[in-house]
Amino acid sequence: MMQVALVDLREGSRTYGPRNTLYVGQLRPRQILIPPGMGHSYRVIGEQAAMLVYLTDRFDNPKREGRIPYNDSRIQYGWETQYK
């Protein structure tokens, strides 16, 4: 299982700011579409190895990639497991 964190960082977007958490894995397989400008990260929370595959619609450009630390205060995402 993986805990996937999403936050809309696109200023001007009608969904700017809110955070969302998805739990995905063998029993809950999901395909997640992440538009440009969405902050996203994950952590493995199961006892077994997990596999995450990224498919992109453009070539990687490290100069344009906006990496943000997982604990950045602007995002304020709580990484504790949320039981849903």
N, C-alpha and C positions, 0 to 999 in steps of 0.2 A: 504494500500500500504506500501511496505517496500523498502528502499534503501539498496541494498546489495553491499558491497565493497569487492573487491578481489584484491590481490597483490601476485605475484609470488615471494616467498622468498627462492626458491631453487637455491642456488648458483650452477652455471654450467648449469642450464636449459637454453634452447634457448629463453625462454620467461621470464627470470629473470628480475624483477624490474617493468615492466609496471603495472599500476593500471587499473582496469575496474569497471564500475558501472552498476548494473542491477536494474531495477524497476520491482517488482513483487507484485502480490496481486490478489484479486478476479477477476479482469478483465484481468489480465496477469498472470495466474498461471504458475509456472515454477518448474521444478525439476532441481536442480543445483548439478553437480558432482564436489566435491572439493577434489583434490588429496592431500595426505600428503605433508606438506611443504608450502601450500598455505595459506597466511594470509587472513582471512575473518571476516567480521563483518556486522552488519545491524542496521538500525534504522527504527522505524515505522514513516511514514510520512503522513499517512491518518488520518482521523478523527475517524475511527472505529478501534476496536481492531484487531490485526493481530495474526496469528498463524504460527510459524516456527517449523518444525519437523526435527530433526537431526536423521539420520540413519547411523550407522557406521559399518564397516566390522571387527572391533576388539574391545576388551574390553577397557574401559576407563582406562588410567593410568595417574593420575595427575602429577606424577614425569616426564613424558615425554611430557606433554602438554606445549607448549611454549607460554604462554600468553604474549601479547604485548599491552600496553595501546593504546586506540583509537587515541591518539594524538602523538604517538611516532614519533620523527623527522626523523627516518630512513624510514618511510613509506610516510610521507608527503601527506596524503590523505585529501582533502578538503571536509568536511562534509556538505557543503552547497548543497541545492537541485540543481541538474543539469537538466534543462529543455531540453528534447530531443524530 
